Every structure is written in structure tokens, then in C-alpha cells.
């Protein structure tokens, strides 16, 4: 989504095309993980602009629990 509508639609139709994006190639070369957390600011700001209010607190929050790693 952050790469624009054309790229978004292309990746929806051909997920493998994501690997051709320069941002993806750079992150892979640098060994960086990509996540979408930073894009949440866009949603937050859009909600505030549209409503004039802070977004409501989530009703059902959850915590991801990862299994313990096998020490051996």
C-alpha cells in the first residue's frame, strides 16, 4: 500500500512481483525485516482528519505468545 495503488494492485495479482521492488531488494541485501507498523500512522491520521477525534481504543487486544525455543 505504501508503494502506491499501481504497485499494490500488481502485487495483489502477482505476489512474486513484490521481490522486484527496489525497497524489497535493498532490505533483503541489508538483512532488514520489513513490517507494516509505520503505515499505521497513516490510518491514525486519516481517522483523526475524518472524524476530528482520536481513534477508539481496541476492545479486544491480544498478545502474541511465541513458544519457548528448544535449548538443545
Number of C-alpha atoms within 10 A of each C-alpha: 11 10 9 8 10 10 15 15 12 13 16 12 10 10 11 10 12 16 12 9 12 10 13 15 13 11 12 13 9 9 9 10 8 10 7 8 7 9 11 10 10 11 12 13 15 13 15 13 11 8 10 10 11 11 13 7 7 7 6 5 6 7 5 5 6 6 6 6 6 5 4 3
